[in-house]
Amino acid sequence: MGGKVLEYEAKTIRNEGLEEGIMAMVSALRDLNIPAQIILEKVQEKFNLSLEAAKKYI
């Protein structure tokens, strides 16, 4: 049981870190006045996300 709990916690931490990274990238690109469409494309490309998944960060 301990192994499954640790595995779940590790995945949760990784996912939270990934989301923070995506949000930081989007924020930085917005600060540079990059158009939303380009930001969307870059988020999809760099994080291997579908269009729908990437849209939630824009």
PDB file of N, H, CA, C and O in Angstrom:
ATOM      1  N   MET A   1       0.819  -1.195   0.000  1.00  0.00           N
ATOM      2  CA  MET A   1       0.000   0.000   0.000  1.00  0.00           C
ATOM      3  C   MET A   1       0.862   1.257   0.000  1.00  0.00           C
ATOM      4  O   MET A   1       0.530   2.218  -0.695  1.00  0.00           O
ATOM      5  N   GLY A   2       1.937   1.282   0.742  1.00  0.00           N
ATOM      6  H   GLY A   2       2.206   0.501   1.306  1.00  0.00           H
ATOM      7  CA  GLY A   2       2.800   2.451   0.811  1.00  0.00           C
ATOM      8  C   GLY A   2       3.345   2.855  -0.540  1.00  0.00           C
ATOM      9  O   GLY A   2       3.460   4.044  -0.835  1.00  0.00           O
ATOM     10  N   GLY A   3       3.688   1.865  -1.375  1.00  0.00           N
ATOM     11  H   GLY A   3       3.595   0.899  -1.135  1.00  0.00           H
ATOM     12  CA  GLY A   3       4.232   2.155  -2.688  1.00  0.00           C
ATOM     13  C   GLY A   3       3.232   2.864  -3.579  1.00  0.00           C
ATOM     14  O   GLY A   3       3.598   3.777  -4.318  1.00  0.00           O
ATOM     15  N   LYS A   4       1.978   2.456  -3.520  1.00  0.00           N
ATOM     16  H   LYS A   4       1.680   1.714  -2.919  1.00  0.00           H
ATOM     17  CA  LYS A   4       0.944   3.094  -4.343  1.00  0.00           C
ATOM     18  C   LYS A   4       0.689   4.522  -3.889  1.00  0.00           C
ATOM     19  O   LYS A   4       0.456   5.408  -4.712  1.00  0.00           O
ATOM     20  N   VAL A   5       0.732   4.744  -2.597  1.00  0.00           N
ATOM     21  H   VAL A   5       0.922   4.024  -1.929  1.00  0.00           H
ATOM     22  CA  VAL A   5       0.537   6.097  -2.073  1.00  0.00           C
ATOM     23  C   VAL A   5       1.681   6.990  -2.528  1.00  0.00           C
ATOM     24  O   VAL A   5       1.450   8.111  -2.982  1.00  0.00           O
ATOM     25  N   LEU A   6       2.901   6.509  -2.413  1.00  0.00           N
ATOM     26  H   LEU A   6       3.089   5.598  -2.045  1.00  0.00           H
ATOM     27  CA  LEU A   6       4.055   7.295  -2.839  1.00  0.00           C
ATOM     28  C   LEU A   6       4.021   7.563  -4.341  1.00  0.00           C
ATOM     29  O   LEU A   6       4.356   8.659  -4.790  1.00  0.00           O
ATOM     30  N   GLU A   7       3.621   6.574  -5.101  1.00  0.00           N
ATOM     31  H   GLU A   7       3.349   5.684  -4.737  1.00  0.00           H
ATOM     32  CA  GLU A   7       3.527   6.744  -6.550  1.00  0.00           C
ATOM     33  C   GLU A   7       2.486   7.809  -6.894  1.00  0.00           C
ATOM     34  O   GLU A   7       2.716   8.650  -7.762  1.00  0.00           O
ATOM     35  N   TYR A   8       1.354   7.770  -6.216  1.00  0.00           N
ATOM     36  H   TYR A   8       1.167   7.087  -5.511  1.00  0.00           H
ATOM     37  CA  TYR A   8       0.296   8.761  -6.436  1.00  0.00           C
ATOM     38  C   TYR A   8       0.797  10.157  -6.075  1.00  0.00           C
ATOM     39  O   TYR A   8       0.579  11.108  -6.826  1.00  0.00           O
ATOM     40  N   GLU A   9       1.463  10.284  -4.937  1.00  0.00           N
ATOM     41  H   GLU A   9       1.641   9.511  -4.328  1.00  0.00           H
ATOM     42  CA  GLU A   9       1.974  11.580  -4.502  1.00  0.00           C
ATOM     43  C   GLU A   9       3.026  12.104  -5.476  1.00  0.00           C
ATOM     44  O   GLU A   9       3.058  13.301  -5.761  1.00  0.00           O
ATOM     45  N   ALA A  10       3.874  11.237  -5.982  1.00  0.00           N
ATOM     46  H   ALA A  10       3.848  10.264  -5.750  1.00  0.00           H
ATOM     47  CA  ALA A  10       4.896  11.652  -6.946  1.00  0.00           C
ATOM     48  C   ALA A  10       4.248  12.158  -8.225  1.00  0.00           C
ATOM     49  O   ALA A  10       4.686  13.163  -8.784  1.00  0.00           O
ATOM     50  N   LYS A  11       3.209  11.473  -8.695  1.00  0.00           N
ATOM     51  H   LYS A  11       2.853  10.656  -8.240  1.00  0.00           H
ATOM     52  CA  LYS A  11       2.507  11.917  -9.906  1.00  0.00           C
ATOM     53  C   LYS A  11       1.819  13.254  -9.669  1.00  0.00           C
ATOM     54  O   LYS A  11       1.824  14.124 -10.540  1.00  0.00           O
ATOM     55  N   THR A  12       1.232  13.415  -8.496  1.00  0.00           N
ATOM     56  H   THR A  12       1.228  12.708  -7.789  1.00  0.00           H
ATOM     57  CA  THR A  12       0.556  14.666  -8.166  1.00  0.00           C
ATOM     58  C   THR A  12       1.550  15.825  -8.149  1.00  0.00           C
ATOM     59  O   THR A  12       1.276  16.892  -8.698  1.00  0.00           O
ATOM     60  N   ILE A  13       2.688  15.614  -7.526  1.00  0.00           N
ATOM     61  H   ILE A  13       2.911  14.747  -7.080  1.00  0.00           H
ATOM     62  CA  ILE A  13       3.716  16.650  -7.457  1.00  0.00           C
ATOM     63  C   ILE A  13       4.220  16.980  -8.857  1.00  0.00           C
ATOM     64  O   ILE A  13       4.402  18.151  -9.191  1.00  0.00           O
ATOM     65  N   ARG A  14       4.444  15.964  -9.671  1.00  0.00           N
ATOM     66  H   ARG A  14       4.296  15.013  -9.400  1.00  0.00           H
ATOM     67  CA  ARG A  14       4.922  16.184 -11.038  1.00  0.00           C
ATOM     68  C   ARG A  14       3.901  16.985 -11.839  1.00  0.00           C
ATOM     69  O   ARG A  14       4.260  17.929 -12.542  1.00  0.00           O
ATOM     70  N   ASN A  15       2.640  16.609 -11.732  1.00  0.00           N
ATOM     71  H   ASN A  15       2.348  15.841 -11.161  1.00  0.00           H
ATOM     72  CA  ASN A  15       1.592  17.311 -12.477  1.00  0.00           C
ATOM     73  C   ASN A  15       1.468  18.765 -12.030  1.00  0.00           C
ATOM     74  O   ASN A  15       1.280  19.660 -12.854  1.00  0.00           O
ATOM     75  N   GLU A  16       1.572  18.997 -10.725  1.00  0.00           N
ATOM     76  H   GLU A  16       1.724  18.271 -10.055  1.00  0.00           H
ATOM     77  CA  GLU A  16       1.500  20.374 -10.221  1.00  0.00           C
ATOM     78  C   GLU A  16       2.683  21.182 -10.740  1.00  0.00           C
ATOM     79  O   GLU A  16       2.525  22.340 -11.127  1.00  0.00           O
ATOM     80  N   GLY A  17       3.854  20.581 -10.748  1.00  0.00           N
ATOM     81  H   GLY A  17       3.982  19.641 -10.434  1.00  0.00           H
ATOM     82  CA  GLY A  17       5.042  21.265 -11.258  1.00  0.00           C
ATOM     83  C   GLY A  17       4.915  21.571 -12.738  1.00  0.00           C
ATOM     84  O   GLY A  17       5.321  22.637 -13.201  1.00  0.00           O
ATOM     85  N   LEU A  18       4.352  20.635 -13.470  1.00  0.00           N
ATOM     86  H   LEU A  18       4.022  19.769 -13.094  1.00  0.00           H
ATOM     87  CA  LEU A  18       4.147  20.825 -14.904  1.00  0.00           C
ATOM     88  C   LEU A  18       3.189  21.987 -15.151  1.00  0.00           C
ATOM     89  O   LEU A  18       3.438  22.831 -16.012  1.00  0.00           O
ATOM     90  N   GLU A  19       2.102  22.027 -14.400  1.00  0.00           N
ATOM     91  H   GLU A  19       1.900  21.342 -13.701  1.00  0.00           H
ATOM     92  CA  GLU A  19       1.137  23.117 -14.558  1.00  0.00           C
ATOM     93  C   GLU A  19       1.768  24.461 -14.216  1.00  0.00           C
ATOM     94  O   GLU A  19       1.521  25.455 -14.900  1.00  0.00           O
ATOM     95  N   GLU A  20       2.578  24.498 -13.166  1.00  0.00           N
ATOM     96  H   GLU A  20       2.778  23.691 -12.611  1.00  0.00           H
ATOM     97  CA  GLU A  20       3.254  25.746 -12.803  1.00  0.00           C
ATOM     98  C   GLU A  20       4.198  26.183 -13.919  1.00  0.00           C
ATOM     99  O   GLU A  20       4.297  27.372 -14.220  1.00  0.00           O
ATOM    100  N   GLY A  21       4.884  25.233 -14.526  1.00  0.00           N
ATOM    101  H   GLY A  21       4.804  24.267 -14.281  1.00  0.00           H
ATOM    102  CA  GLY A  21       5.786  25.546 -15.627  1.00  0.00           C
ATOM    103  C   GLY A  21       5.050  26.092 -16.833  1.00  0.00           C
ATOM    104  O   GLY A  21       5.502  27.050 -17.461  1.00  0.00           O
ATOM    105  N   ILE A  22       3.929  25.493 -17.157  1.00  0.00           N
ATOM    106  H   ILE A  22       3.562  24.715 -16.648  1.00  0.00           H
ATOM    107  CA  ILE A  22       3.130  25.968 -18.295  1.00  0.00           C
ATOM    108  C   ILE A  22       2.624  27.374 -18.020  1.00  0.00           C
ATOM    109  O   ILE A  22       2.703  28.243 -18.889  1.00  0.00           O
ATOM    110  N   MET A  23       2.106  27.605 -16.819  1.00  0.00           N
ATOM    111  H   MET A  23       2.042  26.899 -16.114  1.00  0.00           H
ATOM    112  CA  MET A  23       1.581  28.924 -16.493  1.00  0.00           C
ATOM    113  C   MET A  23       2.687  29.981 -16.501  1.00  0.00           C
ATOM    114  O   MET A  23       2.456  31.115 -16.919  1.00  0.00           O
ATOM    115  N   ALA A  24       3.880  29.616 -16.044  1.00  0.00           N
ATOM    116  H   ALA A  24       4.068  28.694 -15.705  1.00  0.00           H
ATOM    117  CA  ALA A  24       5.003  30.556 -16.069  1.00  0.00           C
ATOM    118  C   ALA A  24       5.396  30.887 -17.501  1.00  0.00           C
ATOM    119  O   ALA A  24       5.677  32.043 -17.818  1.00  0.00           O
ATOM    120  N   MET A  25       5.417  29.880 -18.366  1.00  0.00           N
ATOM    121  H   MET A  25       5.188  28.941 -18.108  1.00  0.00           H
ATOM    122  CA  MET A  25       5.752  30.116 -19.767  1.00  0.00           C
ATOM    123  C   MET A  25       4.730  31.033 -20.422  1.00  0.00           C
ATOM    124  O   MET A  25       5.098  31.974 -21.125  1.00  0.00           O
ATOM    125  N   VAL A  26       3.453  30.765 -20.195  1.00  0.00           N
ATOM    126  H   VAL A  26       3.154  30.000 -19.624  1.00  0.00           H
ATOM    127  CA  VAL A  26       2.391  31.596 -20.769  1.00  0.00           C
ATOM    128  C   VAL A  26       2.517  33.034 -20.270  1.00  0.00           C
ATOM    129  O   VAL A  26       2.393  33.978 -21.050  1.00  0.00           O
ATOM    130  N   SER A  27       2.760  33.197 -18.991  1.00  0.00           N
ATOM    131  H   SER A  27       2.861  32.431 -18.357  1.00  0.00           H
ATOM    132  CA  SER A  27       2.912  34.529 -18.421  1.00  0.00           C
ATOM    133  C   SER A  27       4.091  35.275 -19.044  1.00  0.00           C
ATOM    134  O   SER A  27       3.971  36.451 -19.387  1.00  0.00           O
ATOM    135  N   ALA A  28       5.212  34.602 -19.189  1.00  0.00           N
ATOM    136  H   ALA A  28       5.309  33.646 -18.911  1.00  0.00           H
ATOM    137  CA  ALA A  28       6.397  35.232 -19.774  1.00  0.00           C
ATOM    138  C   ALA A  28       6.150  35.630 -21.228  1.00  0.00           C
ATOM    139  O   ALA A  28       6.556  36.710 -21.657  1.00  0.00           O
ATOM    140  N   LEU A  29       5.489  34.763 -21.977  1.00  0.00           N
ATOM    141  H   LEU A  29       5.159  33.886 -21.629  1.00  0.00           H
ATOM    142  CA  LEU A  29       5.213  35.081 -23.382  1.00  0.00           C
ATOM    143  C   LEU A  29       4.215  36.238 -23.499  1.00  0.00           C
ATOM    144  O   LEU A  29       4.318  37.065 -24.405  1.00  0.00           O
ATOM    145  N   ARG A  30       3.257  36.290 -22.584  1.00  0.00           N
ATOM    146  H   ARG A  30       3.172  35.619 -21.847  1.00  0.00           H
ATOM    147  CA  ARG A  30       2.318  37.427 -22.581  1.00  0.00           C
ATOM    148  C   ARG A  30       3.057  38.720 -22.268  1.00  0.00           C
ATOM    149  O   ARG A  30       2.795  39.753 -22.884  1.00  0.00           O
ATOM    150  N   ASP A  31       3.987  38.664 -21.305  1.00  0.00           N
ATOM    151  H   ASP A  31       4.199  37.824 -20.805  1.00  0.00           H
ATOM    152  CA  ASP A  31       4.779  39.847 -20.957  1.00  0.00           C
ATOM    153  C   ASP A  31       5.572  40.355 -22.155  1.00  0.00           C
ATOM    154  O   ASP A  31       5.861  41.548 -22.251  1.00  0.00           O
ATOM    155  N   LEU A  32       5.920  39.460 -23.060  1.00  0.00           N
ATOM    156  H   LEU A  32       5.685  38.491 -22.982  1.00  0.00           H
ATOM    157  CA  LEU A  32       6.659  39.827 -24.271  1.00  0.00           C
ATOM    158  C   LEU A  32       5.732  40.198 -25.433  1.00  0.00           C
ATOM    159  O   LEU A  32       6.171  40.388 -26.567  1.00  0.00           O
ATOM    160  N   ASN A  33       4.442  40.293 -25.117  1.00  0.00           N
ATOM    161  H   ASN A  33       4.085  40.138 -24.196  1.00  0.00           H
ATOM    162  CA  ASN A  33       3.416  40.657 -26.108  1.00  0.00           C
ATOM    163  C   ASN A  33       3.339  39.692 -27.292  1.00  0.00           C
ATOM    164  O   ASN A  33       3.082  40.097 -28.426  1.00  0.00           O
ATOM    165  N   ILE A  34       3.568  38.409 -27.003  1.00  0.00           N
ATOM    166  H   ILE A  34       3.777  38.080 -26.082  1.00  0.00           H
ATOM    167  CA  ILE A  34       3.427  37.374 -28.024  1.00  0.00           C
ATOM    168  C   ILE A  34       1.926  37.126 -28.223  1.00  0.00           C
ATOM    169  O   ILE A  34       1.200  36.990 -27.238  1.00  0.00           O
ATOM    170  N   PRO A  35       1.451  37.065 -29.454  1.00  0.00           N
ATOM    171  CA  PRO A  35       0.019  36.826 -29.701  1.00  0.00           C
ATOM    172  C   PRO A  35      -0.450  35.497 -29.087  1.00  0.00           C
ATOM    173  O   PRO A  35       0.295  34.519 -29.018  1.00  0.00           O
ATOM    174  N   ALA A  36      -1.704  35.505 -28.651  1.00  0.00           N
ATOM    175  H   ALA A  36      -2.309  36.299 -28.708  1.00  0.00           H
ATOM    176  CA  ALA A  36      -2.283  34.335 -27.990  1.00  0.00           C
ATOM    177  C   ALA A  36      -2.193  33.077 -28.856  1.00  0.00           C
ATOM    178  O   ALA A  36      -1.951  31.987 -28.338  1.00  0.00           O
ATOM    179  N   GLN A  37      -2.385  33.218 -30.158  1.00  0.00           N
ATOM    180  H   GLN A  37      -2.582  34.103 -30.579  1.00  0.00           H
ATOM    181  CA  GLN A  37      -2.331  32.047 -31.042  1.00  0.00           C
ATOM    182  C   GLN A  37      -0.939  31.418 -31.038  1.00  0.00           C
ATOM    183  O   GLN A  37      -0.814  30.193 -31.056  1.00  0.00           O
ATOM    184  N   ILE A  38       0.098  32.237 -31.014  1.00  0.00           N
ATOM    185  H   ILE A  38      -0.003  33.231 -30.999  1.00  0.00           H
ATOM    186  CA  ILE A  38       1.473  31.722 -30.972  1.00  0.00           C
ATOM    187  C   ILE A  38       1.738  31.053 -29.630  1.00  0.00           C
ATOM    188  O   ILE A  38       2.368  29.997 -29.570  1.00  0.00           O
ATOM    189  N   ILE A  39       1.253  31.673 -28.552  1.00  0.00           N
ATOM    190  H   ILE A  39       0.741  32.530 -28.601  1.00  0.00           H
ATOM    191  CA  ILE A  39       1.420  31.078 -27.221  1.00  0.00           C
ATOM    192  C   ILE A  39       0.758  29.707 -27.185  1.00  0.00           C
ATOM    193  O   ILE A  39       1.332  28.741 -26.683  1.00  0.00           O
ATOM    194  N   LEU A  40      -0.441  29.637 -27.716  1.00  0.00           N
ATOM    195  H   LEU A  40      -0.907  30.422 -28.124  1.00  0.00           H
ATOM    196  CA  LEU A  40      -1.176  28.369 -27.758  1.00  0.00           C
ATOM    197  C   LEU A  40      -0.385  27.309 -28.515  1.00  0.00           C
ATOM    198  O   LEU A  40      -0.268  26.173 -28.056  1.00  0.00           O
ATOM    199  N   GLU A  41       0.153  27.675 -29.665  1.00  0.00           N
ATOM    200  H   GLU A  41       0.058  28.598 -30.038  1.00  0.00           H
ATOM    201  CA  GLU A  41       0.945  26.732 -30.457  1.00  0.00           C
ATOM    202  C   GLU A  41       2.188  26.270 -29.696  1.00  0.00           C
ATOM    203  O   GLU A  41       2.532  25.088 -29.725  1.00  0.00           O
ATOM    204  N   LYS A  42       2.854  27.192 -29.020  1.00  0.00           N
ATOM    205  H   LYS A  42       2.574  28.152 -28.996  1.00  0.00           H
ATOM    206  CA  LYS A  42       4.077  26.852 -28.289  1.00  0.00           C
ATOM    207  C   LYS A  42       3.786  25.955 -27.096  1.00  0.00           C
ATOM    208  O   LYS A  42       4.548  25.031 -26.808  1.00  0.00           O
ATOM    209  N   VAL A  43       2.687  26.224 -26.401  1.00  0.00           N
ATOM    210  H   VAL A  43       2.068  26.975 -26.634  1.00  0.00           H
ATOM    211  CA  VAL A  43       2.305  25.371 -25.267  1.00  0.00           C
ATOM    212  C   VAL A  43       2.027  23.956 -25.760  1.00  0.00           C
ATOM    213  O   VAL A  43       2.461  22.982 -25.145  1.00  0.00           O
ATOM    214  N   GLN A  44       1.306  23.846 -26.867  1.00  0.00           N
ATOM    215  H   GLN A  44       0.954  24.637 -27.367  1.00  0.00           H
ATOM    216  CA  GLN A  44       1.033  22.526 -27.439  1.00  0.00           C
ATOM    217  C   GLN A  44       2.326  21.818 -27.811  1.00  0.00           C
ATOM    218  O   GLN A  44       2.512  20.641 -27.502  1.00  0.00           O
ATOM    219  N   GLU A  45       3.205  22.534 -28.469  1.00  0.00           N
ATOM    220  H   GLU A  45       3.054  23.489 -28.721  1.00  0.00           H
ATOM    221  CA  GLU A  45       4.457  21.960 -28.957  1.00  0.00           C
ATOM    222  C   GLU A  45       5.389  21.543 -27.818  1.00  0.00           C
ATOM    223  O   GLU A  45       5.887  20.417 -27.795  1.00  0.00           O
ATOM    224  N   LYS A  46       5.617  22.443 -26.892  1.00  0.00           N
ATOM    225  H   LYS A  46       5.213  23.357 -26.911  1.00  0.00           H
ATOM    226  CA  LYS A  46       6.611  22.202 -25.833  1.00  0.00           C
ATOM    227  C   LYS A  46       6.146  21.197 -24.790  1.00  0.00           C
ATOM    228  O   LYS A  46       6.963  20.491 -24.199  1.00  0.00           O
ATOM    229  N   PHE A  47       4.834  21.127 -24.558  1.00  0.00           N
ATOM    230  H   PHE A  47       4.170  21.700 -25.038  1.00  0.00           H
ATOM    231  CA  PHE A  47       4.319  20.253 -23.514  1.00  0.00           C
ATOM    232  C   PHE A  47       3.511  19.083 -24.064  1.00  0.00           C
ATOM    233  O   PHE A  47       2.898  18.327 -23.310  1.00  0.00           O
ATOM    234  N   ASN A  48       3.519  18.944 -25.394  1.00  0.00           N
ATOM    235  H   ASN A  48       4.017  19.558 -26.007  1.00  0.00           H
ATOM    236  CA  ASN A  48       2.838  17.828 -26.049  1.00  0.00           C
ATOM    237  C   ASN A  48       1.374  17.712 -25.608  1.00  0.00           C
ATOM    238  O   ASN A  48       0.917  16.653 -25.179  1.00  0.00           O
ATOM    239  N   LEU A  49       0.658  18.832 -25.728  1.00  0.00           N
ATOM    240  H   LEU A  49       1.029  19.692 -26.078  1.00  0.00           H
ATOM    241  CA  LEU A  49      -0.736  18.876 -25.309  1.00  0.00           C
ATOM    242  C   LEU A  49      -1.647  18.983 -26.519  1.00  0.00           C
ATOM    243  O   LEU A  49      -1.250  19.484 -27.570  1.00  0.00           O
ATOM    244  N   SER A  50      -2.864  18.509 -26.357  1.00  0.00           N
ATOM    245  H   SER A  50      -3.187  18.101 -25.502  1.00  0.00           H
ATOM    246  CA  SER A  50      -3.881  18.704 -27.388  1.00  0.00           C
ATOM    247  C   SER A  50      -4.294  20.177 -27.392  1.00  0.00           C
ATOM    248  O   SER A  50      -3.985  20.919 -26.460  1.00  0.00           O
ATOM    249  N   LEU A  51      -4.981  20.583 -28.429  1.00  0.00           N
ATOM    250  H   LEU A  51      -5.231  19.980 -29.187  1.00  0.00           H
ATOM    251  CA  LEU A  51      -5.465  21.954 -28.514  1.00  0.00           C
ATOM    252  C   LEU A  51      -6.360  22.280 -27.317  1.00  0.00           C
ATOM    253  O   LEU A  51      -6.214  23.334 -26.698  1.00  0.00           O
ATOM    254  N   GLU A  52      -7.268  21.392 -26.999  1.00  0.00           N
ATOM    255  H   GLU A  52      -7.387  20.535 -27.502  1.00  0.00           H
ATOM    256  CA  GLU A  52      -8.183  21.626 -25.881  1.00  0.00           C
ATOM    257  C   GLU A  52      -7.456  21.721 -24.547  1.00  0.00           C
ATOM    258  O   GLU A  52      -7.788  22.571 -23.721  1.00  0.00           O
ATOM    259  N   ALA A  53      -6.482  20.871 -24.330  1.00  0.00           N
ATOM    260  H   ALA A  53      -6.211  20.181 -25.001  1.00  0.00           H
ATOM    261  CA  ALA A  53      -5.715  20.908 -23.081  1.00  0.00           C
ATOM    262  C   ALA A  53      -4.907  22.200 -22.983  1.00  0.00           C
ATOM    263  O   ALA A  53      -4.807  22.789 -21.907  1.00  0.00           O
ATOM    264  N   ALA A  54      -4.336  22.636 -24.087  1.00  0.00           N
ATOM    265  H   ALA A  54      -4.417  22.158 -24.962  1.00  0.00           H
ATOM    266  CA  ALA A  54      -3.531  23.851 -24.090  1.00  0.00           C
ATOM    267  C   ALA A  54      -4.399  25.091 -23.871  1.00  0.00           C
ATOM    268  O   ALA A  54      -3.960  26.046 -23.230  1.00  0.00           O
ATOM    269  N   LYS A  55      -5.608  25.085 -24.388  1.00  0.00           N
ATOM    270  H   LYS A  55      -5.966  24.310 -24.908  1.00  0.00           H
ATOM    271  CA  LYS A  55      -6.485  26.255 -24.280  1.00  0.00           C
ATOM    272  C   LYS A  55      -6.782  26.637 -22.827  1.00  0.00           C
ATOM    273  O   LYS A  55      -7.026  27.808 -22.535  1.00  0.00           O
ATOM    274  N   LYS A  56      -6.765  25.680 -21.934  1.00  0.00           N
ATOM    275  H   LYS A  56      -6.567  24.729 -22.171  1.00  0.00           H
ATOM    276  CA  LYS A  56      -7.107  26.012 -20.548  1.00  0.00           C
ATOM    277  C   LYS A  56      -6.045  26.887 -19.874  1.00  0.00           C
ATOM    278  O   LYS A  56      -6.288  27.459 -18.811  1.00  0.00           O
ATOM    279  N   TYR A  57      -4.882  26.986 -20.489  1.00  0.00           N
ATOM    280  H   TYR A  57      -4.684  26.521 -21.353  1.00  0.00           H
ATOM    281  CA  TYR A  57      -3.815  27.808 -19.920  1.00  0.00           C
ATOM    282  C   TYR A  57      -3.743  29.203 -20.538  1.00  0.00           C
ATOM    283  O   TYR A  57      -3.005  30.059 -20.051  1.00  0.00           O
ATOM    284  N   ILE A  58      -4.498  29.432 -21.597  1.00  0.00           N
ATOM    285  H   ILE A  58      -5.098  28.736 -21.992  1.00  0.00           H
ATOM    286  CA  ILE A  58      -4.420  30.712 -22.315  1.00  0.00           C
ATOM    287  C   ILE A  58      -5.442  31.694 -21.789  1.00  0.00           C
ATOM    288  O   ILE A  58      -5.521  32.822 -22.275  1.00  0.00           O
TER     289      ILE A  58
END
